[in-house]
Amino acid sequence: MYGHFYVAVVVIVAGHIVTTLASRPEEQDERDRLISWRAESQSSWLVATGVLAGIAALVFSVPTVWVAHLLLFSLFLSEILKLTLQLTYYRRGI
């Protein structure tokens, strides 16, 4: 009953292994580093805001689980913003 599923999983895993072994990571050039740096620089304020909000939440005795959620959510939003900015910068051709 599950035989086809296992065969598909084995084929997918083998394909990923072959692809990984066959490809080499490319070196980042100056443009890639600049785009990465700009995107990281412009999205880091979100993490800082989340940390300050977390400290304020601790001052006001908010349960620590909510503070942890707030910190993780700010980190998540910062990464989404960073990736969006990187895509935008590549699209513009900076």
MITORVEX-840598 format. One record per residue (C-alpha): residue number from 1; residue in one letter; x, y, z. Coordinates in Angstrom, 2 decimals. Layout:
BEGIN
<tormi i="NUM" aa="A" c1="X" c2="Y" c3="Z"/>
...
***
This chain:
BEGIN
<tormi i="1" aa="M" c1="0.00" c2="0.00" c3="0.00"/>
<tormi i="2" aa="Y" c1="2.79" c2="2.44" c3="0.87"/>
<tormi i="3" aa="G" c1="5.33" c2="0.96" c3="-1.55"/>
<tormi i="4" aa="H" c1="4.99" c2="3.73" c3="-4.11"/>
<tormi i="5" aa="F" c1="5.41" c2="6.34" c3="-1.40"/>
<tormi i="6" aa="Y" c1="8.70" c2="4.85" c3="-0.20"/>
<tormi i="7" aa="V" c1="10.02" c2="4.60" c3="-3.76"/>
<tormi i="8" aa="A" c1="9.16" c2="8.27" c3="-4.36"/>
<tormi i="9" aa="V" c1="10.91" c2="9.30" c3="-1.14"/>
<tormi i="10" aa="V" c1="14.03" c2="7.32" c3="-2.05"/>
<tormi i="11" aa="V" c1="14.12" c2="8.85" c3="-5.55"/>
<tormi i="12" aa="I" c1="13.68" c2="12.38" c3="-4.18"/>
<tormi i="13" aa="V" c1="16.39" c2="11.92" c3="-1.55"/>
<tormi i="14" aa="A" c1="18.76" c2="10.41" c3="-4.10"/>
<tormi i="15" aa="G" c1="18.07" c2="13.31" c3="-6.48"/>
<tormi i="16" aa="H" c1="18.86" c2="15.83" c3="-3.75"/>
<tormi i="17" aa="I" c1="22.09" c2="14.04" c3="-2.88"/>
<tormi i="18" aa="V" c1="23.21" c2="13.94" c3="-6.52"/>
<tormi i="19" aa="T" c1="22.33" c2="17.61" c3="-7.01"/>
<tormi i="20" aa="T" c1="24.20" c2="18.62" c3="-3.87"/>
<tormi i="21" aa="L" c1="27.32" c2="16.69" c3="-4.84"/>
<tormi i="22" aa="A" c1="27.27" c2="17.93" c3="-8.44"/>
<tormi i="23" aa="S" c1="26.87" c2="21.63" c3="-7.69"/>
<tormi i="24" aa="R" c1="29.47" c2="23.91" c3="-6.19"/>
<tormi i="25" aa="P" c1="28.62" c2="26.93" c3="-4.08"/>
<tormi i="26" aa="E" c1="29.30" c2="30.14" c3="-5.93"/>
<tormi i="27" aa="E" c1="31.49" c2="32.87" c3="-4.49"/>
<tormi i="28" aa="Q" c1="29.68" c2="36.06" c3="-3.57"/>
<tormi i="29" aa="D" c1="30.81" c2="39.03" c3="-5.59"/>
<tormi i="30" aa="E" c1="30.83" c2="42.64" c3="-4.43"/>
<tormi i="31" aa="R" c1="27.25" c2="43.24" c3="-5.58"/>
<tormi i="32" aa="D" c1="25.92" c2="40.26" c3="-3.61"/>
<tormi i="33" aa="R" c1="27.73" c2="41.39" c3="-0.47"/>
<tormi i="34" aa="L" c1="26.45" c2="44.95" c3="-0.88"/>
<tormi i="35" aa="I" c1="22.86" c2="43.81" c3="-1.35"/>
<tormi i="36" aa="S" c1="23.08" c2="41.48" c3="1.63"/>
<tormi i="37" aa="W" c1="24.62" c2="44.17" c3="3.81"/>
<tormi i="38" aa="R" c1="22.02" c2="46.80" c3="2.85"/>
<tormi i="39" aa="A" c1="19.10" c2="44.47" c3="3.41"/>
<tormi i="40" aa="E" c1="20.46" c2="43.35" c3="6.78"/>
<tormi i="41" aa="S" c1="21.16" c2="46.94" c3="7.77"/>
<tormi i="42" aa="Q" c1="17.69" c2="48.15" c3="6.90"/>
<tormi i="43" aa="S" c1="15.84" c2="45.26" c3="8.55"/>
<tormi i="44" aa="S" c1="17.77" c2="45.11" c3="11.83"/>
<tormi i="45" aa="W" c1="15.67" c2="47.88" c3="13.37"/>
<tormi i="46" aa="L" c1="12.79" c2="45.40" c3="13.59"/>
<tormi i="47" aa="V" c1="14.77" c2="43.09" c3="15.86"/>
<tormi i="48" aa="A" c1="15.88" c2="46.04" c3="17.99"/>
<tormi i="49" aa="T" c1="12.27" c2="47.18" c3="18.32"/>
<tormi i="50" aa="G" c1="11.24" c2="43.65" c3="19.33"/>
<tormi i="51" aa="V" c1="13.97" c2="43.48" c3="21.96"/>
<tormi i="52" aa="L" c1="12.97" c2="46.85" c3="23.42"/>
<tormi i="53" aa="A" c1="9.31" c2="45.78" c3="23.41"/>
<tormi i="54" aa="G" c1="10.32" c2="42.55" c3="25.14"/>
<tormi i="55" aa="I" c1="12.16" c2="44.48" c3="27.84"/>
<tormi i="56" aa="A" c1="9.14" c2="46.75" c3="28.28"/>
<tormi i="57" aa="A" c1="6.89" c2="43.69" c3="28.50"/>
<tormi i="58" aa="L" c1="9.09" c2="42.25" c3="31.25"/>
<tormi i="59" aa="V" c1="8.90" c2="45.55" c3="33.13"/>
<tormi i="60" aa="F" c1="5.09" c2="45.38" c3="32.97"/>
<tormi i="61" aa="S" c1="5.11" c2="41.73" c3="34.19"/>
<tormi i="62" aa="V" c1="3.86" c2="40.15" c3="30.97"/>
<tormi i="63" aa="P" c1="4.23" c2="36.34" c3="31.16"/>
<tormi i="64" aa="T" c1="7.59" c2="35.24" c3="29.81"/>
<tormi i="65" aa="V" c1="6.07" c2="32.95" c3="27.21"/>
<tormi i="66" aa="W" c1="4.50" c2="36.00" c3="25.53"/>
<tormi i="67" aa="V" c1="7.81" c2="37.82" c3="25.68"/>
<tormi i="68" aa="A" c1="9.47" c2="34.86" c3="23.97"/>
<tormi i="69" aa="H" c1="6.76" c2="34.88" c3="21.29"/>
<tormi i="70" aa="L" c1="7.27" c2="38.60" c3="20.80"/>
<tormi i="71" aa="L" c1="11.02" c2="38.18" c3="20.37"/>
<tormi i="72" aa="L" c1="10.65" c2="35.29" c3="17.93"/>
<tormi i="73" aa="F" c1="7.99" c2="37.17" c3="15.97"/>
<tormi i="74" aa="S" c1="10.20" c2="40.24" c3="15.66"/>
<tormi i="75" aa="L" c1="13.07" c2="38.04" c3="14.47"/>
<tormi i="76" aa="F" c1="10.75" c2="36.38" c3="11.95"/>
<tormi i="77" aa="L" c1="9.50" c2="39.72" c3="10.63"/>
<tormi i="78" aa="S" c1="13.06" c2="41.02" c3="10.39"/>
<tormi i="79" aa="E" c1="14.13" c2="38.04" c3="8.28"/>
<tormi i="80" aa="I" c1="11.08" c2="38.39" c3="6.01"/>
<tormi i="81" aa="L" c1="11.87" c2="42.09" c3="5.56"/>
<tormi i="82" aa="K" c1="15.53" c2="41.29" c3="4.85"/>
<tormi i="83" aa="L" c1="14.64" c2="38.73" c3="2.18"/>
<tormi i="84" aa="T" c1="12.07" c2="41.07" c3="0.64"/>
<tormi i="85" aa="L" c1="14.61" c2="43.87" c3="0.49"/>
<tormi i="86" aa="Q" c1="17.18" c2="41.54" c3="-1.08"/>
<tormi i="87" aa="L" c1="14.72" c2="40.57" c3="-3.78"/>
<tormi i="88" aa="T" c1="13.85" c2="44.21" c3="-4.35"/>
<tormi i="89" aa="Y" c1="17.51" c2="45.19" c3="-4.64"/>
<tormi i="90" aa="Y" c1="18.27" c2="42.38" c3="-7.07"/>
<tormi i="91" aa="R" c1="15.21" c2="43.38" c3="-9.09"/>
<tormi i="92" aa="R" c1="16.31" c2="47.03" c3="-9.23"/>
<tormi i="93" aa="G" c1="19.85" c2="46.03" c3="-10.12"/>
<tormi i="94" aa="I" c1="21.70" c2="47.74" c3="-7.31"/>
***
